[in-house]
Amino acid sequence: MTDAITTPTGRVLLVGGGPGDPGLLTVAGRDALIAADVVITDRLAPIAAIAEHAPQAEVIHVGKIPRGEFTPQERINELLVEHARAGKVVVRLKGGDGYLFGRGGEEWQHCTAAGIPVEIVPGVSSAFSVPALAGIPVTHRGLSQGVAVVSGHVAPEDPRSEVDWAALATSRLTIVILMGVATLGSIAEALIAAGLPADTPAACIADGASPQQRTMRAALSEIASAADEGGFAPPAITVVGEVVDALGGAPG
């Protein structure tokens, strides 16, 4: 009687790919791609880095397009486990850092519950790097002693919103808003209604860390209309606070 042949379990590496520029992918992220048999990638991940460092890998695109095509998170979780159980090294490549609004924690939970080994490779967060590339330090001595990063995916008046916008308005912190293009007008109104001055500097940065990056600066009360008139669309990040003008707008 012979022993049954079993396929060794592979592993999953949850890799933060940085804000999009392949040059901002970490060395650990690069090494993960080199080792990959399968890359399951978001649309905002550094796609060019896959071609450079993982030409041998099967590439599966699971990006979510706002109000467009998307792969359900449940299916992404299944893909990670399916390929790892086939004995493959699976890289889950995300834009920014996977633990900041990237659902990396959910994917870690699903894989570990299925008995799949998981490794974490943190990434350069777009919440801090994209403002920096636009000439905006999210903290600055004498202007801001802290920063709050929040999701603007749902408007303040939406019952699904869990953000205390009134508390942020009086916090004296820099506010960095991700996924908030469509709701920016409502967010600005909520912050102003809660006491944040209407003339507080704000900036909207689109297509960060790419050759197409552009920045719109305006007062908080005007930033939504200015971004709309400028044709700003996702992906974009909004920064609210005195730090927007800290460096005089350079290199913006």
Residue pairs with C-beta under 8 A, 6 or more apart in sequence:
7 85
7 86
7 87
8 87
9 84
9 85
9 87
9 115
9 116
9 117
10 37
10 83
10 84
10 85
10 86
10 87
10 88
10 89
10 90
10 116
11 84
11 89
11 90
11 116
11 117
11 118
11 119
12 80
12 84
12 90
12 91
12 92
12 107
12 111
12 116
12 117
12 118
12 119
13 32
13 35
13 36
13 89
13 90
13 91
13 92
13 118
13 119
13 120
13 121
14 92
14 94
14 98
14 104
14 107
14 108
14 118
14 119
14 120
14 121
15 28
15 29
15 32
15 33
15 91
15 92
15 93
15 94
15 98
15 121
15 123
16 26
16 29
16 94
16 95
16 96
16 97
16 98
16 99
16 102
16 104
16 121
16 122
16 123
16 124
16 125
17 25
17 29
17 42
17 45
17 46
17 49
17 93
17 94
17 95
17 96
17 123
18 24
18 25
18 26
18 29
18 46
18 95
18 96
18 123
18 124
18 126
18 129
18 209
19 95
19 96
19 124
19 125
19 126
19 129
19 130
19 133
19 208
19 209
20 44
20 45
20 46
20 95
20 126
20 208
20 209
20 210
21 46
21 209
21 210
22 46
22 48
22 49
22 52
24 46
24 124
24 129
24 209
25 46
25 49
25 123
26 121
26 122
26 123
26 124
28 121
29 49
29 93
29 121
29 123
30 49
30 53
32 91
32 119
32 121
33 39
33 49
33 50
33 53
33 54
33 57
33 91
33 93
34 53
34 54
35 89
35 91
36 54
36 56
36 57
36 89
36 90
36 91
37 56
37 57
37 58
37 83
37 88
37 89
37 90
38 57
38 58
38 59
38 60
38 83
38 88
38 89
38 90
38 91
39 50
39 54
39 57
39 58
39 59
39 60
39 90
39 91
39 93
40 60
40 62
40 76
40 79
40 80
40 83
40 90
40 91
40 92
40 93
41 47
41 50
41 59
41 60
41 61
41 62
41 63
41 92
41 93
41 94
42 62
42 63
42 64
42 93
42 94
42 95
42 102
43 61
43 63
43 64
43 65
43 95
44 63
44 94
44 95
44 96
44 235
45 93
45 94
45 95
46 93
46 95
50 57
50 59
50 93
54 91
57 91
60 79
62 71
62 75
62 76
62 79
63 70
63 71
64 70
64 71
66 182
66 234
73 103
73 106
76 92
76 107
77 106
77 107
77 110
77 111
80 90
80 92
80 107
80 110
80 111
80 116
81 110
81 111
81 114
81 116
83 90
84 90
84 111
84 116
84 117
85 114
85 116
92 98
92 104
92 107
94 102
94 104
94 123
95 102
95 123
95 126
95 235
96 102
96 123
96 124
96 125
96 126
96 127
97 104
97 122
97 123
97 124
97 125
98 104
98 107
98 120
98 122
98 123
99 105
99 120
99 122
100 125
100 127
100 149
100 178
101 151
101 178
101 179
104 120
107 118
108 118
108 120
111 117
111 118
112 118
126 178
126 208
126 209
126 235
126 237
127 138
127 149
127 176
127 178
127 237
128 138
128 147
128 176
129 208
129 209
130 205
130 208
130 209
130 213
130 237
131 137
131 138
131 176
131 203
131 205
131 237
131 239
132 138
133 205
133 208
133 209
133 213
133 251
134 203
134 205
134 208
134 213
134 215
134 251
134 252
135 215
135 247
135 248
135 249
135 250
135 251
135 252
136 203
136 205
136 239
136 243
136 244
136 246
136 247
137 243
137 246
137 247
138 144
138 147
138 174
138 176
138 239
138 243
139 145
139 146
139 147
139 174
139 243
140 242
140 243
140 246
143 241
143 242
143 243
143 246
144 172
144 173
144 174
144 241
144 242
144 243
145 172
145 173
146 171
146 173
146 174
147 173
147 174
147 175
147 176
148 168
148 171
148 173
148 174
148 175
148 176
149 176
149 178
150 163
150 168
150 175
150 176
150 177
150 178
151 163
151 177
151 178
151 179
151 180
152 177
152 178
152 179
152 180
152 181
152 183
152 184
152 187
152 238
153 179
153 180
153 183
154 160
154 161
154 183
155 161
155 183
155 186
155 187
156 163
156 165
156 183
156 186
156 187
156 189
156 190
157 186
157 190
165 187
165 190
165 191
165 194
166 190
166 194
166 195
168 175
168 191
168 194
168 196
169 190
169 191
169 192
169 194
169 195
169 196
170 194
170 195
170 196
173 241
174 239
174 240
174 241
174 243
175 191
175 239
175 240
175 241
176 237
176 238
176 239
176 240
177 184
177 187
177 237
177 238
177 239
177 240
178 237
179 234
180 187
180 236
180 238
181 204
181 227
181 232
181 233
181 234
181 236
181 238
184 204
184 223
184 224
184 227
184 238
185 224
185 225
187 224
187 238
188 202
188 220
188 221
188 223
188 224
191 200
191 220
191 240
192 198
192 220
192 221
196 220
196 240
197 220
198 219
198 220
198 221
199 219
199 220
199 221
200 219
200 220
200 240
200 241
200 242
201 217
201 219
201 220
201 240
201 241
201 242
201 243
201 244
201 245
202 217
202 218
202 219
202 220
202 223
202 238
202 239
202 240
202 241
202 244
203 215
203 216
203 217
203 218
203 223
203 238
203 239
203 244
204 215
204 216
204 223
204 226
204 227
204 230
204 232
204 236
204 237
204 238
205 213
205 214
205 215
205 216
205 236
205 237
205 238
205 239
206 212
206 213
206 214
206 215
206 216
206 232
206 233
206 235
206 236
207 213
207 214
207 235
207 236
208 235
208 236
208 237
214 230
214 232
215 252
216 223
216 226
216 227
216 230
216 232
217 244
217 245
217 249
217 252
218 226
218 227
220 240
223 238
223 240
227 236
227 238
